[in-house]
Structure formats: C-alpha cells, structure tokens
Amino acid sequence: MSKKEHAIQRAGLMARYDDIFRCPVCSLPMKMKNGQSLSCIAEHSFDLSRDGYIHLLPNAKASKYDKELFEARRLMNGSGYFDPLMDALTTGVQECMLDTSSSQPFSILDAGCGEGSHLASLLHKLQRSSQRDILAAGAD
C-alpha cells in the first residue's frame, strides 16, 4: 500500500472515530473535514500529514528528531529485541479483550508511541488472533 493510500485509510478511520478527539486548544469535540484535517467548531484546525498523522501541538517548535533517528528506531524495533515485551503485551491485552462483552471496538491508546512501530506490531498480532474490531490510537 502506498503512503497516499495509507493516509487515505487513516483519514477514514479518524473520520469514523472522530468522536474520540478533543481540540487541544479549547477542548471542544473535533470532526474530520474533507479527509484532510481535524477541526473544532471554534475553527481550530489540524491538518493530516502526507504520512497520515495529525500534529496536535499548537505553535510547535522544530524537532531535534531527524529521519536517521526514526530509521534507527525502526531497525532496532525490527531486530527482535522487543519481541518478549511485545509477546507479554499481546497476551495481556488478549486477556482483557476476553473479559468484555461490549459490541464496541476494543480500544487501545499508546501514549508516548514514538513513531508507532510497537503499536502497529501489537495491533497486527491482535488482529491475527481475534475477530473483534480493535481501535488503536497512538499519541506522542
């Protein structure tokens, strides 16, 4: 799947579940607009990036993180070093998923997700082992 297709898919998911978002400026509910941005009724707006994420920090300063840092993280995360942790997390979340009888998607928030590879791995493992819908969101 191309970056553009991923961004379109993420925009669709954000639109479907936009009721979970609150404006970081005024705390009002937000809605996805035209598949391109999250906006509140006070007209605070946050655009979807080409990579499919939304930066919700108003007046952000330039980051010290660069492409090489994220590539190194992906390399480390893909090396198997975190596999025991990911297996334990997957088992724990699977147990929690069994304890609920809700028809709503099982929700996961990864607060401090970095570039999201751990959350993506967890979601992939859970989707392979469960028929239940899962809503996974990451914030960093």
Long-range contacts (C-beta under 8 A, 24 or more apart in sequence): 3-50, 3-51, 3-52, 4-50, 6-51, 6-52, 7-48, 7-49, 7-50, 7-51, 7-52, 8-35, 9-52, 10-48, 10-52, 10-53, 11-35, 11-36, 11-48, 11-52, 14-38, 14-48, 14-54, 17-135, 17-137, 20-107, 20-135, 20-137, 24-56, 24-57, 24-58, 25-58, 56-139, 70-115, 73-114, 73-115, 73-117, 74-115, 74-117, 77-117, 77-118, 77-121, 78-117, 82-118, 86-118, 86-121, 86-122, 86-125, 89-122, 90-122, 90-125, 90-126, 90-129, 93-122, 93-126, 94-126, 94-129, 94-130, 97-126, 97-130, 97-132, 105-132, 105-133, 105-134, 105-135, 106-130, 106-132, 106-133, 106-134, 106-135, 107-134, 107-135, 107-136, 107-137, 108-134, 108-135, 108-136, 108-137, 109-137, 109-138, 109-139, 110-136, 110-137, 110-138, 110-139, 111-139, 111-140, 112-139, 112-140, 113-138, 113-139, 113-140, 114-140, 115-140, 116-140
